[in-house]
Amino acid sequence: MTFLSAVPGGNPREIVRHFTPNWFAANMGTGILALMLALFPYGHWGQLDLARALWCINSFFFVLFGLLFIGRAVFYAESFRRLFDHPVQSLFLGAIPMGFATIINGFFIIWPLSATTLAVAHAFWWIDVLLSALSVLLVPFFMFTSQGHSMERMTAAWLLPIVPPEVAAASGGLLAPHLAPAAAENVIYTSYILWSVSVLLALGVLAILLLRLTLHKLPHQDMAVSSWLPLGPLGTGAMAMITLGNADFATFHGELAEMAHFAQMAGLLVALILWGFGLWWMLMAVAFTLRYLREGLPFNMGWWGFTFPLGVFDSATYLLADKTGYWLFEPLGAFFTVLLAFFWIVVTRKSFVGMWTGRLFRAPCLSEETGLPQSCERPAVQQGGDIMSTLRQ
């Protein structure tokens, strides 16, 4: 099968009409791998050069995906509107600001910082804040008002639209120490607000998820990789507490100096608590994945969930190694980086195969499977099996 014949309708323009935001999950996974390679503590085998190459490739694809997404909104407005009513695809709108955040963080972790790149990173960060706010407000609004959901079909994918604010908060902690005091204060206070909104919502979702797993057991195989997603809010929540604590200590002086010292210590304590909770979820995710592998694990774009959650948990591990000096964190972080690279290679290969065959260029809400229309407009009337069949896209 050729690429063109596999495109819906045989028309390359259909790629735009069928473009879905889950492609930005590839930006999340590639971007976080680049950052973790730059932080890898052992050996000098050119990992920084590799990290920079991945960052450049990731930036190119983020721009490309962004143009495709905007093209769908402009030229296929009705198709674009359906996206917000889809109970699964709409959740991936949160991947846009999270993928963008990995590019912003690269300015501080991968590249030498200059006045120009700092100004660019500062402007990009505020854009990311806006995108994160839209994600955490708009998607839950449609979940509450027009989408069809149930406890039995609930998965950790509910976390995707609410995690971006805390990802932006962690980036704010990297940005603030390099800014003038007034600008740094704006970034720090905004970041704490973003963190509080995101982390508290995520903990609420995790509580519901524990109940759902107890009552209804594991989700369908098409959502198997969602078991790794809880690592995301717990890892980025821990990251933000450490980076913001460091930013407080570097920025606040005078009357706020005592609060900054407290925030640094309290941030480390909260980070340890979130990291420990994340470790439990990671061990459960490994056990779930091994069980799914025995039953069959079909590929879909959700497989990118193997990468970003593990990557941000890895980042939190490196930060804890730096702050505590505890012997376990650094080698454990290195192991997580190797595991992340393995997952990325597997998922990237499968994604390119899906791109070449065209299977991944079919939006679930616009395609037809098993002779039934997969409409995004009235998801509540779809049966559970029909919902899951759309996830294979």
Beta strands, then each sheet from edge to edge (+ up, - down):
strand 1: 368-369
strand 2: 372-373
sheet 1: 1+ 2-
end
